[in-house]
Structure formats: C-alpha cells, structure tokens
Amino acid sequence: QEMQSVNYENKIQRLNKIIDEKDDEIRILNMDLIRTKDELFQLENKQKFQETNFNSIKISMQNEMDKLKHWLEIYENRKSAMKPHYKEALNELELKLHEQEMFYRKQIKDIDLEMKRKHYHSSFNPDDSGSSTPPTSSDYFNSNNQLRDQIQTIFRQHVDELDKCNIKYKTSLSNLKNRLHELENTTTNVEPVFNTTTY
C-alpha cells in the first residue's frame, strides 16, 4: 500500500509538471496572440489611413483632371472659333489672286488685239499717193517694244498686287498662329497640384 501511495505521488508530480509546462506554452501562445492582435490592429489602422490618403489623392487628381478638361474645352472652342477667320483670310487671298490673274489675262488679250488691229490698218490702209504701204521692220520693232513695255508694266502691277496680298495673308496667318500659341500656353502652364504627402 505504501508503494501504491508512492506511485500515485510520482504520477501526480509528473502530471503537475506536464500541467506547468502546458501552462507555460499557453502563456507563450497567449503572448504571441496578443502581439499578433496588436500587429493586426496596427495593419488595419495603417490600411485605413492609406485608403483615406489614397482617396484624398484620388479626389485631388480628379479635380486637376476636371480643370485640365475644362481648359482643353476652352482651347478647342477658341480654336474652332478661329478656324473660320483663317479660312476667310485664305479664301480672300485665293479670290484676289484669281481676280488679278483674270485681269492680267484680259490686259494681255486687249494688247494683243490692239497690236493686231494696228498691224492690220498699217498693212492695208493706203497712203497719200493712194498706194498701200507695207509695214517695215522698224514698225514691227517699235510695235514689239511697245507691246513688251505694256506687258512688263502690267506684269509689275500684277506682281505688286500679289505681294500686297501675300503680305496681308502672312500677317493674318501670323496673327492667328500667335493667338493659338498664346492659348496653348494658357493651357500648358496650368500645373496640377497633387497631394504628394507620404506617410
């Protein structure tokens, strides 16, 4: 009976030792669990903070995109409004060039008819003696000189008119380009302001 008592005592001691070891393991596990919960809580807070920061950055970016879209709409509207002026200046130049070309052609044709008429009269009109006087080489030379001078005069006038039209066209085109350039600068100089704060 005494042996049994000793055996029971030994078993109880072993069990107590095992229980103590398990208690230590449980305590360590509890500490790990508490630490893990703290880390999880910190991660959740960090995630919420990052989401909040992300939303504010997203809102800021959206605002800047809306501003940029607004300026682009203004730019497109103004560019569309200026296109008719550009086309009008070009059409005016083309019309002027056509008018000058027709005027030039008419003048050449009139001079040609006049020279033919003079040649015809000088060839077939009789002189004082009643005989017909054929045109001399001097007559042809003078007529050709006169024709050349008239053509050169008309051509110079034509070139002058074309130069005036060209200058007017270039000036109008330059003004339109400058206005477009100024408008482009007003859109490209708008710098987006994003919330770049890092945490």
Backbone bond lengths (Angstrom), bond angles and torsions (degrees), N, CA, C in turn:
res aa  C-N    CA-C-N  psi(-1)  N-CA   C-N-CA  omega(-1)  CA-C   N-CA-C  phi
1 Q - - - 1.482 - - 1.525 110.57 -
2 E 1.292 114.54 -36.17 1.474 118.24 177.91 1.528 110.53 -65.87
3 M 1.321 115.59 -35.13 1.464 119.83 178.28 1.526 110.85 -66.05
4 Q 1.275 114.53 -40.47 1.464 118.56 178.23 1.514 110.89 -61.87
5 S 1.300 114.88 -41.44 1.457 119.27 179.65 1.527 110.85 -62.56
6 V 1.326 114.91 -40.77 1.479 118.76 178.82 1.528 110.08 -65.31
7 N 1.304 116.42 -41.44 1.474 120.02 179.28 1.539 111.43 -62.57
8 Y 1.302 114.92 -44.05 1.467 118.58 177.65 1.533 111.33 -60.06
9 E 1.330 112.89 -41.81 1.465 117.77 -179.51 1.529 110.52 -62.90
10 N 1.298 114.55 -42.55 1.479 118.43 178.64 1.535 111.41 -63.42
11 K 1.312 114.76 -42.32 1.473 118.68 178.78 1.525 111.11 -62.55
12 I 1.334 113.96 -41.63 1.469 118.00 179.99 1.529 110.34 -63.04
13 Q 1.309 116.40 -41.24 1.468 120.61 179.56 1.540 110.96 -63.54
14 R 1.341 114.95 -42.26 1.469 118.51 179.12 1.533 110.85 -64.27
15 L 1.332 113.03 -41.32 1.465 117.13 179.11 1.529 111.38 -64.90
16 N 1.320 115.43 -41.65 1.471 119.40 177.77 1.534 111.12 -61.79
17 K 1.330 114.12 -39.65 1.461 118.29 178.99 1.532 110.74 -64.19
18 I 1.341 113.62 -44.14 1.476 118.27 178.33 1.526 110.29 -61.93
19 I 1.338 115.60 -42.09 1.468 119.90 179.54 1.524 110.42 -62.47
20 D 1.335 115.77 -42.02 1.470 119.14 178.58 1.533 111.14 -62.27
21 E 1.325 115.20 -42.03 1.472 119.32 178.79 1.529 110.65 -63.42
22 K 1.317 115.12 -41.90 1.462 119.09 179.11 1.531 110.79 -66.38
23 D 1.344 114.46 -37.77 1.469 117.53 176.79 1.527 110.79 -61.32
24 D 1.333 115.64 -41.45 1.469 119.46 177.86 1.533 111.09 -62.50
25 E 1.316 116.00 -42.99 1.467 119.97 178.70 1.528 110.87 -62.64
26 I 1.339 114.13 -42.95 1.473 118.44 179.49 1.526 110.50 -63.90
27 R 1.326 116.42 -40.17 1.456 120.50 179.54 1.545 110.57 -63.80
28 I 1.332 114.75 -42.72 1.473 118.88 177.66 1.529 110.57 -63.81
29 L 1.326 115.39 -42.72 1.471 119.55 178.56 1.525 111.32 -63.27
30 N 1.333 115.66 -39.28 1.467 119.27 177.85 1.528 111.32 -63.47
31 M 1.335 115.68 -40.42 1.465 119.58 178.17 1.533 110.38 -64.67
32 D 1.340 114.85 -42.78 1.474 118.59 176.76 1.525 110.89 -62.02
33 L 1.321 115.90 -40.45 1.459 120.08 179.92 1.526 110.99 -64.01
34 I 1.338 115.57 -43.45 1.471 119.44 178.83 1.530 110.41 -62.93
35 R 1.335 116.87 -43.68 1.460 120.72 179.06 1.531 111.05 -63.68
36 T 1.330 115.35 -41.14 1.468 119.59 178.43 1.524 110.98 -64.55
37 K 1.338 116.47 -40.35 1.466 119.94 177.41 1.524 110.92 -62.30
38 D 1.345 115.77 -41.70 1.469 119.11 177.98 1.525 111.28 -62.34
39 E 1.326 115.73 -44.65 1.474 119.56 178.99 1.525 110.64 -62.43
40 L 1.327 115.77 -42.00 1.462 119.52 178.93 1.523 110.84 -63.64
41 F 1.308 116.51 -41.22 1.461 120.79 178.60 1.532 110.72 -62.79
42 Q 1.340 115.76 -43.34 1.464 119.73 177.80 1.525 111.21 -63.19
43 L 1.331 115.73 -41.44 1.469 119.44 178.32 1.523 111.18 -63.56
44 E 1.318 116.41 -41.54 1.465 119.83 178.53 1.525 110.83 -62.73
45 N 1.340 115.61 -43.58 1.468 118.80 178.22 1.524 111.43 -63.61
46 K 1.338 115.36 -42.08 1.462 119.59 179.44 1.525 110.58 -63.10
47 Q 1.341 115.61 -41.85 1.462 119.51 179.10 1.529 111.06 -63.48
48 K 1.332 116.21 -43.66 1.465 119.53 178.30 1.524 110.73 -61.60
49 F 1.336 115.24 -42.25 1.462 119.23 -179.77 1.529 110.84 -64.43
50 Q 1.344 115.30 -42.63 1.466 119.17 178.73 1.521 111.18 -64.86
51 E 1.331 116.53 -38.69 1.466 119.57 178.03 1.522 110.54 -64.01
52 T 1.341 115.11 -41.63 1.469 118.79 177.81 1.520 110.62 -63.04
53 N 1.333 116.12 -45.19 1.462 120.51 179.29 1.527 110.74 -64.17
54 F 1.339 116.06 -40.75 1.456 120.25 178.25 1.523 110.91 -62.08
55 N 1.322 116.67 -42.09 1.464 120.29 179.61 1.522 111.32 -63.78
56 S 1.339 116.00 -40.20 1.469 118.47 179.16 1.525 110.35 -67.02
57 I 1.347 116.89 -40.09 1.470 120.04 176.62 1.528 110.20 -64.19
58 K 1.331 115.73 -41.95 1.463 120.22 179.24 1.524 111.04 -61.79
59 I 1.329 115.98 -43.20 1.467 120.07 178.71 1.524 110.42 -63.67
60 S 1.349 116.03 -43.10 1.462 120.13 179.28 1.527 110.94 -62.29
61 M 1.330 116.35 -44.00 1.466 120.04 178.44 1.522 111.12 -63.47
62 Q 1.320 116.65 -40.48 1.462 120.17 179.18 1.529 110.79 -63.54
63 N 1.347 115.84 -39.59 1.467 119.68 177.52 1.525 111.05 -61.90
64 E 1.341 115.46 -43.62 1.462 119.08 179.56 1.524 111.04 -66.58
65 M 1.334 116.48 -37.53 1.460 119.79 177.12 1.526 110.94 -64.70
66 D 1.317 116.61 -38.55 1.466 120.25 177.13 1.528 110.73 -63.90
67 K 1.353 115.68 -41.10 1.466 119.31 177.60 1.525 110.63 -62.43
68 L 1.346 114.90 -45.97 1.459 119.08 179.93 1.525 111.16 -61.61
69 K 1.321 116.32 -42.04 1.465 120.56 178.02 1.525 110.66 -61.81
70 H 1.332 116.08 -40.12 1.463 120.73 178.65 1.530 110.62 -62.08
71 W 1.350 116.52 -45.94 1.464 119.72 179.78 1.523 111.54 -66.27
72 L 1.324 117.12 -36.57 1.460 119.80 177.71 1.526 111.08 -65.47
73 E 1.317 116.73 -37.72 1.470 119.95 176.63 1.526 110.50 -63.59
74 I 1.347 115.68 -43.03 1.466 119.46 177.42 1.525 110.22 -61.04
75 Y 1.345 115.69 -44.17 1.463 120.68 -179.95 1.529 111.16 -60.57
76 E 1.339 116.29 -47.70 1.460 120.15 -179.13 1.526 111.07 -63.48
77 N 1.333 116.71 -40.07 1.464 120.01 179.45 1.523 111.34 -64.04
78 R 1.345 115.68 -43.94 1.469 118.67 -179.82 1.524 111.06 -68.55
79 K 1.327 115.78 -37.74 1.462 118.59 178.40 1.526 110.36 -64.49
80 S 1.335 115.70 -41.67 1.469 119.61 177.87 1.525 111.02 -64.59
81 A 1.342 115.80 -35.38 1.465 119.31 179.61 1.522 111.42 -69.46
82 M 1.345 116.89 -29.08 1.463 119.53 -178.25 1.521 112.96 -85.53
83 K 1.325 117.68 -19.01 1.457 120.29 -178.78 1.526 112.87 -58.09
84 P 1.350 119.06 -44.07 1.470 118.37 178.74 1.522 112.91 -59.29
85 H 1.359 117.43 -35.75 1.461 119.59 178.62 1.523 110.44 -64.81
86 Y 1.331 116.05 -40.39 1.461 120.14 178.29 1.528 110.10 -63.24
87 K 1.342 116.30 -46.74 1.459 120.00 179.84 1.526 110.95 -65.00
88 E 1.337 115.54 -37.14 1.463 119.48 179.71 1.527 110.70 -63.12
89 A 1.338 116.61 -43.25 1.464 120.12 178.89 1.522 110.60 -64.26
90 L 1.338 116.90 -40.87 1.459 120.51 179.66 1.526 111.00 -67.09
91 N 1.319 116.90 -42.99 1.467 120.04 178.68 1.526 111.32 -63.99
92 E 1.332 115.65 -38.63 1.462 119.59 178.32 1.523 110.73 -63.21
93 L 1.338 115.80 -41.20 1.460 119.37 178.69 1.524 110.83 -64.63
94 E 1.338 116.92 -45.35 1.462 120.28 -179.82 1.528 111.17 -62.00
95 L 1.326 116.52 -40.09 1.460 120.13 178.49 1.524 110.97 -64.25
96 K 1.335 115.90 -43.04 1.461 120.18 179.86 1.525 110.58 -63.96
97 L 1.327 116.24 -42.59 1.465 119.93 178.17 1.527 110.77 -61.76
98 H 1.326 116.83 -41.36 1.462 120.50 179.27 1.531 110.51 -64.87
99 E 1.330 116.33 -42.85 1.464 119.64 178.66 1.526 110.86 -61.74
100 Q 1.329 116.43 -43.59 1.460 119.98 179.82 1.526 111.37 -65.08
101 E 1.333 115.69 -38.55 1.461 118.89 179.15 1.531 110.68 -64.60
102 M 1.339 116.85 -44.19 1.460 120.06 179.22 1.528 110.98 -64.61
103 F 1.346 115.80 -39.94 1.463 119.53 177.87 1.528 110.46 -62.33
104 Y 1.328 115.54 -43.50 1.461 121.01 179.94 1.526 110.57 -61.66
105 R 1.337 116.46 -46.45 1.461 120.23 179.97 1.537 111.25 -62.46
106 K 1.330 116.31 -40.25 1.468 119.91 -179.60 1.530 110.82 -65.02
107 Q 1.345 115.66 -42.19 1.462 119.01 179.54 1.525 111.13 -62.52
108 I 1.321 117.22 -43.30 1.465 120.74 178.22 1.526 110.49 -62.30
109 K 1.327 115.69 -42.16 1.462 119.79 -179.91 1.531 110.80 -64.99
110 D 1.339 116.60 -42.73 1.467 120.15 179.28 1.519 110.95 -63.18
111 I 1.325 116.41 -41.52 1.473 119.53 179.41 1.521 110.39 -65.44
112 D 1.318 116.26 -40.94 1.461 120.20 179.25 1.523 110.65 -62.12
113 L 1.337 116.74 -43.96 1.469 120.08 178.29 1.522 111.22 -64.06
114 E 1.342 115.85 -40.02 1.461 119.63 -179.93 1.522 111.23 -64.25
115 M 1.336 116.37 -42.18 1.462 119.50 179.76 1.524 110.85 -66.85
116 K 1.319 117.06 -38.52 1.468 119.61 177.04 1.522 110.74 -64.69
117 R 1.342 115.95 -39.16 1.469 119.40 179.76 1.526 110.63 -64.61
118 K 1.342 115.55 -44.00 1.467 119.13 179.34 1.522 110.98 -64.20
119 H 1.314 116.01 -41.37 1.461 119.69 178.77 1.525 111.00 -63.28
120 Y 1.331 115.70 -39.47 1.461 119.91 -179.88 1.528 110.31 -64.21
121 H 1.344 117.40 -45.98 1.468 120.64 -178.65 1.518 111.52 -67.67
122 S 1.298 117.29 -39.18 1.469 119.09 -178.94 1.515 111.41 -70.59
123 S 1.339 117.14 -22.67 1.462 120.36 -178.67 1.517 111.97 -85.18
124 F 1.324 117.25 -31.96 1.462 119.14 -170.69 1.523 114.18 -116.67
125 N 1.323 119.52 -9.38 1.459 119.65 177.44 1.527 109.26 -81.00
126 P 1.328 118.39 129.31 1.479 120.25 -179.85 1.517 110.70 -72.89
127 D 1.358 114.40 155.41 1.471 118.93 176.73 1.521 109.32 -88.46
128 D 1.338 117.56 -165.00 1.469 121.24 -176.12 1.516 112.05 -64.52
129 S 1.319 118.24 -29.71 1.464 120.19 -178.32 1.515 112.01 -80.67
130 G 1.342 115.74 -4.94 1.459 118.86 178.72 1.503 113.48 93.19
131 S 1.343 117.30 -2.57 1.470 119.40 179.81 1.524 110.02 -99.13
132 S 1.285 113.65 155.03 1.461 119.46 -179.23 1.518 109.76 -81.50
133 T 1.357 116.08 133.69 1.469 120.85 -177.67 1.524 109.57 -103.96
134 P 1.314 118.97 114.10 1.475 120.16 178.82 1.520 110.75 -70.90
135 P 1.308 117.78 149.66 1.471 120.08 179.36 1.518 110.86 -67.75
136 T 1.306 116.20 140.13 1.466 121.97 179.14 1.523 109.72 -90.55
137 S 1.351 115.30 170.58 1.474 120.23 177.10 1.517 110.59 -64.25
138 S 1.349 115.41 -30.81 1.463 119.07 177.64 1.522 110.95 -65.64
139 D 1.370 114.93 -38.93 1.466 118.66 177.61 1.530 110.90 -61.92
140 Y 1.334 115.42 -44.23 1.468 118.94 178.43 1.528 111.18 -62.99
141 F 1.334 115.53 -41.17 1.468 119.87 -178.58 1.531 110.86 -62.78
142 N 1.349 114.77 -46.13 1.464 118.83 179.54 1.534 111.49 -64.36
143 S 1.347 114.46 -41.48 1.464 117.96 179.64 1.529 110.81 -63.25
144 N 1.327 116.13 -42.10 1.471 119.76 179.40 1.525 111.65 -65.60
145 N 1.327 115.66 -39.99 1.467 118.97 177.42 1.527 111.02 -62.40
146 Q 1.324 114.14 -43.77 1.458 118.68 179.93 1.529 110.67 -63.26
147 L 1.335 115.65 -42.99 1.461 119.80 178.60 1.529 110.56 -62.60
148 R 1.348 116.01 -43.90 1.462 119.17 -179.22 1.525 111.01 -63.03
149 D 1.334 116.56 -41.47 1.471 119.72 179.50 1.526 111.31 -63.74
150 Q 1.330 115.26 -42.43 1.462 118.59 179.93 1.532 111.03 -64.88
151 I 1.325 115.46 -42.01 1.468 119.12 179.29 1.523 110.56 -64.07
152 Q 1.331 116.80 -43.19 1.464 119.84 179.65 1.528 111.49 -63.38
153 T 1.331 115.60 -39.06 1.468 119.10 178.57 1.525 110.95 -63.09
154 I 1.338 114.75 -47.46 1.463 118.86 179.39 1.531 110.64 -63.84
155 F 1.320 115.78 -39.93 1.463 119.10 -179.80 1.532 111.18 -64.28
156 R 1.344 116.23 -40.29 1.466 119.29 177.88 1.523 110.59 -63.22
157 Q 1.337 115.66 -41.85 1.463 118.83 177.32 1.530 110.46 -61.65
158 H 1.323 114.25 -41.69 1.466 119.26 179.41 1.532 110.81 -62.51
159 V 1.320 116.67 -44.77 1.468 121.03 179.71 1.525 110.76 -64.02
160 D 1.335 116.32 -40.89 1.471 119.55 178.39 1.526 111.17 -60.73
161 E 1.336 115.41 -43.97 1.459 118.88 179.28 1.533 111.18 -63.94
162 L 1.329 114.79 -40.42 1.465 118.39 178.05 1.522 111.16 -64.00
163 D 1.331 116.75 -39.82 1.468 120.13 177.94 1.523 111.03 -61.99
164 K 1.326 115.52 -42.92 1.466 119.01 178.77 1.532 110.60 -61.41
165 C 1.339 115.76 -45.23 1.464 119.57 179.15 1.530 111.01 -63.11
166 N 1.324 114.88 -40.57 1.465 119.07 -179.03 1.523 111.10 -64.83
167 I 1.332 116.64 -42.61 1.468 120.64 178.70 1.529 110.17 -63.37
168 K 1.338 115.69 -44.07 1.460 119.58 179.27 1.523 110.91 -62.39
169 Y 1.345 115.63 -42.32 1.463 119.94 179.66 1.526 110.93 -64.20
170 K 1.346 116.66 -46.01 1.471 119.96 -179.43 1.524 111.16 -63.64
171 T 1.333 116.25 -38.48 1.468 119.32 178.74 1.526 111.00 -64.32
172 S 1.335 115.83 -45.55 1.471 119.51 178.97 1.522 111.14 -63.03
173 L 1.334 115.72 -42.71 1.460 119.58 179.78 1.521 111.28 -65.22
174 S 1.342 116.45 -40.60 1.469 120.25 178.93 1.526 110.94 -63.84
175 N 1.335 116.34 -41.51 1.471 119.67 178.46 1.526 111.34 -62.61
176 L 1.334 115.60 -42.57 1.463 119.00 179.17 1.524 111.29 -64.80
177 K 1.342 116.38 -41.20 1.470 119.46 178.80 1.523 110.94 -64.36
178 N 1.334 116.64 -39.75 1.467 119.64 178.71 1.521 111.06 -63.56
179 R 1.343 116.17 -40.87 1.463 119.19 179.20 1.525 111.05 -65.20
180 L 1.345 116.19 -40.17 1.459 119.38 176.84 1.525 111.11 -64.45
181 H 1.352 116.22 -40.63 1.466 120.50 179.99 1.523 110.76 -64.13
182 E 1.331 116.77 -41.95 1.466 120.09 178.61 1.525 110.52 -63.42
183 L 1.330 115.69 -40.41 1.461 119.43 179.77 1.522 111.07 -66.48
184 E 1.346 116.74 -39.33 1.462 119.90 177.43 1.519 110.78 -63.29
185 N 1.328 117.32 -37.57 1.464 120.47 179.35 1.521 111.05 -65.02
186 T 1.336 116.48 -36.31 1.469 118.68 -179.42 1.517 111.42 -66.62
187 T 1.352 116.66 -26.27 1.467 118.84 178.70 1.518 111.78 -87.29
188 T 1.347 117.38 -40.55 1.471 119.35 -176.44 1.511 112.31 -76.37
189 N 1.341 118.93 -20.21 1.458 120.57 -179.28 1.517 113.08 -82.82
190 V 1.337 117.44 -4.41 1.468 120.13 177.41 1.520 108.03 -79.87
191 E 1.344 117.21 108.80 1.453 121.49 -177.39 1.525 109.70 -92.93
192 P 1.352 117.15 125.25 1.464 119.34 177.33 1.519 111.08 -64.53
193 V 1.327 116.63 141.26 1.462 121.97 178.91 1.517 107.21 -112.83
194 F 1.329 115.47 101.99 1.449 120.65 -178.69 1.523 109.81 -99.48
195 N 1.331 116.02 153.61 1.456 121.41 175.33 1.520 108.19 -81.30
196 T 1.340 117.21 99.07 1.463 122.03 -174.36 1.512 112.06 -101.37
197 T 1.323 117.98 16.87 1.461 120.51 -179.44 1.519 109.65 -66.62
198 T 1.330 116.54 128.18 1.464 121.44 178.77 1.512 110.08 -104.05
199 Y 1.285 114.95 147.81 1.455 120.56 -178.71 1.522 108.72 -125.47
